[in-house]
């Protein structure tokens, strides 16, 4: 029995070496079982041994990534290098968004502690070694404009600068609060094409657009927010608070964006 286990381990190592040499850095447990020609228990045992040695990691049940030496300290591949393959395997529409997307456009002051991915429905976070991926539910996800970026393991979908700005205004809790959102928007505004901003805003709830327009004006980026003015003027009938869930008592109202200014924004300089 010990000899059989040792043989399985050697075969499993040879299998992942062959995958890596062909440029593939992920596989499923069923693929490994078919390649090794052993039982499900034998496959699991062999893969567990390789995982303990740091050669592979499992970000999701039945899904494995091959960890090259330069990522052994992470004990996993970075999120951007396995999320596209995992989403294909799960047949899920996705895009990288919020703080993680802002990084692609040079607009994140601090490296996010977690990789942020938007899906149609919520999923539990992934913790793989030192890598953490969180999922945020986004309606109309297939309509959100995205761009393709290259990674060492292929291409990944990332929200456009315009869609990233809209999402940041809509999910301040996932972006370190509105002060941090304003800080990021101050830099992201340089990458935003005003002509495309209206299209991105149309995929989101109106309060997100109201909030975004108000913040862009506050950041002296009214040239960027201009296409949203007519949209808000013709589509919005109700005021919305700048900070959701915070008291609006004694807060003044901005009639241009129909925003209840219930907090003073303090972007980081």
LOVEX-826425 format. One line per field, with one value per residue (C-alpha): y, x, z; residue in three letters. Coordinates in nm, 3 decimals. Last residue first. Example, Ala and Ser with C-alpha at 12.3 -4.5 7.8 and 13.67 -1.06 7.14 Angstrom:
REM LOVEX-826425
v	-0.106 | -0.450
u	1.367 | 1.230
w	0.714 | 0.780
aa	SER | ALA
This chain:
REM LOVEX-826425
v	6.430 | 6.184 | 6.287 | 6.442 | 6.424 | 6.612 | 6.397 | 6.416 | 6.594 | 6.494 | 6.457 | 6.565 | 6.599 | 6.965 | 7.029 | 6.965 | 6.942 | 7.044 | 6.800 | 6.909 | 6.549 | 6.316 | 6.042 | 5.783 | 5.467 | 5.552 | 5.829 | 6.084 | 6.052 | 6.029 | 6.294 | 6.176 | 6.260 | 6.133 | 6.046 | 6.375 | 6.576 | 6.274 | 6.192 | 6.560 | 6.589 | 6.258 | 6.378 | 6.664 | 6.443 | 6.440 | 6.816 | 6.863 | 6.711 | 6.971 | 6.701 | 6.822 | 6.798 | 6.437 | 6.364 | 6.498 | 6.309 | 5.983 | 6.015 | 6.089 | 5.806 | 5.558 | 5.681 | 5.592 | 5.218 | 5.081 | 4.968 | 5.313 | 5.462 | 5.273 | 5.416 | 5.768 | 5.740 | 5.650 | 6.006 | 6.133 | 5.904 | 5.833 | 5.780 | 6.119 | 6.078 | 5.771 | 5.993 | 6.207 | 5.908 | 5.713 | 5.980 | 6.026 | 5.653 | 5.670 | 5.940 | 5.744 | 5.439 | 5.182 | 5.052 | 4.763 | 4.985 | 5.249 | 5.009 | 5.226 | 5.515 | 5.267 | 5.079 | 5.389 | 5.478 | 5.123 | 5.135 | 5.449 | 5.320 | 4.999 | 4.693 | 4.423 | 4.089 | 3.876 | 3.739 | 3.461 | 3.307 | 3.571 | 3.832 | 4.027 | 4.277 | 4.271 | 4.563 | 4.573 | 4.754 | 4.633 | 4.479 | 4.120 | 4.220 | 4.341 | 4.312 | 4.302 | 4.070 | 4.117 | 3.834 | 3.837 | 3.685 | 3.633 | 3.512 | 3.430 | 3.056 | 3.026 | 3.202 | 3.235 | 3.438 | 3.281 | 3.359 | 3.635 | 3.638 | 3.806 | 3.826 | 4.099 | 4.016 | 4.198 | 4.073 | 4.134 | 4.350 | 4.620 | 4.787 | 5.145 | 5.465 | 5.286 | 5.488 | 5.340 | 5.219 | 4.850 | 4.935 | 5.085 | 4.740 | 4.587 | 4.874 | 4.827 | 4.562 | 4.242 | 4.101 | 3.800 | 3.580 | 3.230 | 2.898 | 2.739 | 2.616 | 2.944 | 3.135 | 2.923 | 2.980 | 3.359 | 3.366 | 3.184 | 3.444 | 3.752 | 3.593 | 3.556 | 3.190 | 3.003 | 2.936 | 3.310 | 3.240 | 2.967 | 3.226 | 3.247 | 2.868 | 2.798 | 2.710 | 2.485 | 2.562 | 2.321 | 2.304 | 2.023 | 2.251 | 2.602 | 2.783 | 2.449 | 2.477 | 2.300 | 2.248 | 2.363 | 2.032 | 2.000 | 2.055 | 1.782 | 1.538 | 1.638 | 1.578 | 1.220 | 1.144 | 1.293 | 1.093 | 0.770 | 0.841 | 0.913 | 0.589 | 0.574 | 0.635 | 0.928 | 1.133 | 1.054 | 1.131 | 1.458 | 1.569 | 1.481 | 1.676 | 1.981 | 2.155 | 2.483 | 2.617 | 2.546 | 2.661 | 2.321 | 2.293 | 2.361 | 2.079 | 1.832 | 1.926 | 1.883 | 1.527 | 1.433 | 1.538 | 1.331 | 1.030 | 1.058 | 1.084 | 0.792 | 0.577 | 0.666 | 0.575 | 0.240 | 0.162 | 0.240 | 0.000
u	-0.422 | -0.670 | -1.024 | -1.233 | -1.601 | -1.839 | -2.139 | -2.517 | -2.521 | -2.869 | -2.812 | -3.051 | -2.758 | -2.812 | -3.034 | -2.765 | -2.946 | -2.827 | -2.812 | -2.990 | -3.101 | -2.985 | -2.870 | -2.641 | -2.771 | -2.644 | -2.382 | -2.463 | -2.831 | -3.076 | -3.319 | -3.612 | -3.724 | -3.431 | -3.448 | -3.453 | -3.216 | -3.001 | -2.940 | -2.898 | -2.624 | -2.448 | -2.277 | -2.113 | -1.944 | -1.605 | -1.597 | -1.717 | -1.390 | -1.322 | -1.322 | -1.656 | -1.800 | -1.679 | -1.832 | -2.176 | -2.178 | -2.083 | -2.352 | -2.625 | -2.502 | -2.508 | -2.853 | -2.978 | -2.919 | -2.655 | -2.623 | -2.713 | -2.416 | -2.174 | -2.333 | -2.336 | -1.966 | -1.863 | -1.868 | -1.695 | -1.392 | -1.250 | -0.875 | -0.798 | -1.102 | -0.935 | -0.696 | -0.953 | -1.189 | -0.951 | -0.948 | -1.325 | -1.375 | -1.145 | -1.360 | -1.669 | -1.580 | -1.300 | -1.402 | -1.634 | -1.853 | -1.851 | -2.034 | -2.239 | -1.996 | -1.711 | -1.930 | -1.988 | -1.619 | -1.524 | -1.778 | -1.613 | -1.257 | -1.362 | -1.440 | -1.173 | -1.200 | -0.882 | -0.654 | -0.395 | -0.170 | 0.106 | -0.174 | -0.308 | -0.589 | -0.924 | -1.163 | -1.513 | -1.844 | -2.124 | -2.411 | -2.333 | -2.343 | -2.701 | -2.713 | -2.386 | -2.313 | -1.969 | -1.717 | -1.409 | -1.071 | -0.803 | -0.450 | -0.219 | -0.276 | -0.599 | -0.893 | -1.186 | -1.485 | -1.833 | -2.039 | -2.291 | -2.486 | -2.436 | -2.064 | -1.815 | -1.456 | -1.245 | -0.895 | -0.818 | -0.581 | -0.602 | -0.269 | -0.285 | -0.336 | -0.540 | -0.577 | -0.309 | -0.566 | -0.522 | -0.527 | -0.874 | -0.999 | -0.884 | -1.037 | -1.380 | -1.395 | -1.265 | -1.532 | -1.758 | -1.995 | -1.997 | -1.951 | -1.796 | -1.493 | -1.480 | -1.497 | -1.215 | -0.997 | -1.052 | -0.998 | -0.662 | -0.399 | -0.585 | -0.617 | -0.243 | -0.130 | -0.121 | 0.106 | 0.185 | 0.551 | 0.551 | 0.473 | 0.819 | 0.856 | 0.557 | 0.220 | 0.004 | -0.363 | -0.637 | -1.015 | -1.219 | -1.341 | -1.212 | -0.879 | -0.690 | -0.313 | -0.025 | 0.349 | 0.354 | 0.471 | 0.142 | -0.041 | 0.163 | 0.069 | -0.297 | -0.289 | -0.164 | -0.420 | -0.707 | -0.609 | -0.593 | -0.931 | -1.086 | -0.937 | -0.637 | -0.576 | -0.342 | -0.469 | -0.836 | -0.797 | -0.618 | -0.894 | -1.156 | -0.964 | -0.967 | -0.671 | -0.481 | -0.145 | -0.139 | 0.158 | 0.251 | 0.544 | 0.304 | 0.071 | 0.359 | 0.498 | 0.150 | 0.127 | 0.484 | 0.409 | 0.089 | 0.276 | 0.539 | 0.268 | 0.075 | 0.389 | 0.447 | 0.086 | 0.122 | 0.448 | 0.282 | 0.000
w	-0.030 | 0.117 | 0.030 | 0.310 | 0.222 | 0.450 | 0.538 | 0.513 | 0.177 | 0.062 | -0.311 | -0.585 | -0.826 | -0.914 | -0.612 | -0.353 | -0.024 | 0.320 | 0.611 | 0.930 | 0.997 | 0.721 | 0.956 | 0.800 | 0.637 | 0.291 | 0.280 | 0.008 | 0.087 | -0.205 | -0.329 | -0.537 | -0.893 | -1.095 | -1.465 | -1.658 | -1.437 | -1.358 | -1.724 | -1.810 | -1.550 | -1.624 | -1.942 | -1.741 | -1.481 | -1.654 | -1.719 | -1.362 | -1.237 | -0.969 | -0.697 | -0.559 | -0.908 | -0.931 | -0.591 | -0.686 | -1.014 | -0.842 | -0.575 | -0.828 | -1.051 | -0.763 | -0.662 | -1.014 | -0.980 | -1.221 | -1.584 | -1.721 | -1.538 | -1.765 | -2.079 | -1.931 | -1.851 | -2.205 | -2.344 | -2.031 | -2.097 | -1.755 | -1.716 | -1.557 | -1.330 | -1.175 | -0.979 | -0.796 | -0.803 | -0.578 | -0.307 | -0.337 | -0.286 | 0.018 | 0.173 | 0.066 | 0.274 | 0.247 | -0.094 | -0.012 | 0.207 | -0.068 | -0.303 | -0.539 | -0.580 | -0.633 | -0.880 | -1.095 | -1.093 | -1.194 | -1.477 | -1.617 | -1.568 | -1.748 | -1.536 | -1.557 | -1.740 | -1.722 | -1.991 | -1.962 | -1.695 | -1.671 | -1.677 | -1.975 | -1.934 | -2.113 | -2.067 | -1.924 | -1.974 | -1.739 | -1.938 | -1.836 | -1.471 | -1.484 | -1.103 | -0.911 | -0.615 | -0.459 | -0.434 | -0.212 | -0.297 | -0.032 | -0.105 | 0.185 | 0.145 | -0.050 | 0.114 | -0.121 | -0.012 | -0.017 | -0.321 | -0.388 | -0.712 | -1.050 | -0.988 | -0.905 | -0.810 | -0.552 | -0.469 | -0.103 | 0.098 | -0.167 | -0.252 | -0.129 | -0.325 | -0.591 | -0.913 | -1.138 | -1.392 | -1.316 | -0.947 | -0.981 | -1.085 | -0.756 | -0.559 | -0.723 | -0.994 | -1.148 | -1.376 | -1.373 | -1.573 | -1.424 | -1.602 | -1.290 | -1.490 | -1.678 | -1.349 | -1.208 | -1.515 | -1.503 | -1.123 | -1.133 | -1.221 | -1.098 | -0.754 | -0.702 | -0.722 | -0.393 | -0.094 | -0.100 | -0.009 | -0.275 | -0.544 | -0.708 | -0.680 | -0.910 | -0.753 | -0.970 | -0.921 | -0.816 | -0.850 | -0.687 | -0.409 | -0.461 | -0.412 | -0.402 | -0.388 | -0.565 | -0.521 | -0.159 | -0.011 | 0.176 | -0.154 | -0.325 | -0.049 | -0.069 | -0.444 | -0.400 | -0.128 | -0.328 | -0.636 | -0.438 | -0.281 | -0.622 | -0.753 | -0.985 | -1.356 | -1.298 | -1.593 | -1.530 | -1.159 | -1.235 | -1.470 | -1.208 | -0.942 | -1.166 | -1.328 | -1.322 | -1.433 | -1.805 | -2.012 | -2.157 | -1.915 | -1.628 | -1.731 | -1.770 | -1.430 | -1.282 | -1.419 | -1.321 | -0.965 | -0.970 | -1.106 | -0.831 | -0.566 | -0.710 | -0.704 | -0.338 | -0.254 | -0.433 | -0.251 | 0.081 | 0.000
aa	UNK | UNK | UNK | UNK | UNK | UNK | UNK | UNK | UNK | UNK | UNK | UNK | UNK | UNK | UNK | UNK | UNK | UNK | UNK | UNK | UNK | UNK | UNK | UNK | UNK | UNK | UNK | UNK | UNK | UNK | UNK | UNK | UNK | UNK | UNK | UNK | UNK | UNK | UNK | UNK | UNK | UNK | UNK | UNK | UNK | UNK | UNK | UNK | UNK | UNK | UNK | UNK | UNK | UNK | UNK | UNK | UNK | UNK | UNK | UNK | UNK | UNK | UNK | UNK | UNK | UNK | UNK | UNK | UNK | UNK | UNK | UNK | UNK | UNK | UNK | UNK | UNK | UNK | UNK | UNK | UNK | UNK | UNK | UNK | UNK | UNK | UNK | UNK | UNK | UNK | UNK | UNK | UNK | UNK | UNK | UNK | UNK | UNK | UNK | UNK | UNK | UNK | UNK | UNK | UNK | UNK | UNK | UNK | UNK | UNK | UNK | UNK | UNK | UNK | UNK | UNK | UNK | UNK | UNK | UNK | UNK | UNK | UNK | UNK | UNK | UNK | UNK | UNK | UNK | UNK | UNK | UNK | UNK | UNK | UNK | UNK | UNK | UNK | UNK | UNK | UNK | UNK | UNK | UNK | UNK | UNK | UNK | UNK | UNK | UNK | UNK | UNK | UNK | UNK | UNK | UNK | UNK | UNK | UNK | UNK | UNK | UNK | UNK | UNK | UNK | UNK | UNK | UNK | UNK | UNK | UNK | UNK | UNK | UNK | UNK | UNK | UNK | UNK | UNK | UNK | UNK | UNK | UNK | UNK | UNK | UNK | UNK | UNK | UNK | UNK | UNK | UNK | UNK | UNK | UNK | UNK | UNK | UNK | UNK | UNK | UNK | UNK | UNK | UNK | UNK | UNK | UNK | UNK | UNK | UNK | UNK | UNK | UNK | UNK | UNK | UNK | UNK | UNK | UNK | UNK | UNK | UNK | UNK | UNK | UNK | UNK | UNK | UNK | UNK | UNK | UNK | UNK | UNK | UNK | UNK | UNK | UNK | UNK | UNK | UNK | UNK | UNK | UNK | UNK | UNK | UNK | UNK | UNK | UNK | UNK | UNK | UNK | UNK | UNK | UNK | UNK | UNK | UNK | UNK | UNK | UNK | UNK | UNK | UNK | UNK | UNK | UNK | UNK | UNK
